[in-house]
Amino acid sequence: AQSVTQPDIHITVSEGASLELRCNYSYGATPYLFWYVQSPGQGLQLLLKYFSGDTLVQGIKGFEAEFKRSQSSFNLRKPSVHWSDAAEYFCAVGALTGGGNKLTFGTGTQLKVEL
Amino acid sequence: DVKVTQSSRYLVKRTGEKVFLECVQDMDHENMFWYRQDPGLGLRLIYFSYDVKMKEKGDIPEGYSVSREKKERFSLILESASTNQTSMYLCASNRDSTDYGYTFGSGTRLTVV
């Protein structure tokens, strides 16, 4: 079965600083990988996804992620964080099952941005 | 834009009550999902449905059932609510098995007292 590990529960960065959120996955085949963001009181919004091809993927809001098969990682990065990026971030791995597909999520990383 | 609507934002129910959480999507999506979100545990899949009247257990189905009588509506049922089912419940949908772009509802925060 697939699984996702997000080793950092909380991260605090200063506005304008760079950001990297870590994600490690476990899956027997080529994974489909995702990053979602959840602002307070909201549902989850898709930031970016990796299916195949270029291992560096660009997403919305200036985020990018790099797939590294040798490290089983899919870390999320942003060169310069804005105060509005404060939220909870979830990494997920997707798999086909039964008649459909399903996502398995990590436990999340809470990002705090200091002004 | 696809919209996934969860009928209640907050619910308070008593132990032993039968509880219905409703979710409706407006874009003819085949697949619908119920997740539970708890601090430190992330999102865990309870049940999902890939067609009308079709359902499949997720990772934590115990204590829950689901109903999908119409394509646009997916209900989560707590047959006899317990305090350990106090949680945030998130509904999601996607187009079909090739589409991993889930659209999530805003969630229902359920408190069982």
Chai-1 contact restraints between the chains, C-beta under 6 A:
chainA,res_idxA,chainB,res_idxB,connection_type,confidence,min_distance_angstrom,max_distance_angstrom,comment,restraint_id
A,Y32,B,Y100,contact,1.0,0.0,6.0,A-B,restraint_1
A,Q42,B,S106,contact,1.0,0.0,6.0,A-B,restraint_2
A,G43,B,F104,contact,1.0,0.0,6.0,A-B,restraint_3
A,G43,B,G105,contact,1.0,0.0,6.0,A-B,restraint_4
A,G43,B,S106,contact,1.0,0.0,6.0,A-B,restraint_5
A,G43,B,G107,contact,1.0,0.0,6.0,A-B,restraint_6
A,L44,B,F104,contact,1.0,0.0,6.0,A-B,restraint_7
A,L46,B,G101,contact,1.0,0.0,6.0,A-B,restraint_8
A,G94,B,Y100,contact,1.0,0.0,6.0,A-B,restraint_9
A,G98,B,E56,contact,1.0,0.0,6.0,A-B,restraint_10
A,G99,B,Y50,contact,1.0,0.0,6.0,A-B,restraint_11
A,G100,B,N31,contact,1.0,0.0,6.0,A-B,restraint_12
A,G100,B,Y50,contact,1.0,0.0,6.0,A-B,restraint_13
A,G100,B,S97,contact,1.0,0.0,6.0,A-B,restraint_14
A,N101,B,S97,contact,1.0,0.0,6.0,A-B,restraint_15
A,K102,B,L45,contact,1.0,0.0,6.0,A-B,restraint_16
A,F105,B,G42,contact,1.0,0.0,6.0,A-B,restraint_17
A,F105,B,L43,contact,1.0,0.0,6.0,A-B,restraint_18
A,G106,B,G42,contact,1.0,0.0,6.0,A-B,restraint_19
A,T107,B,G42,contact,1.0,0.0,6.0,A-B,restraint_20
A,G108,B,G42,contact,1.0,0.0,6.0,A-B,restraint_21
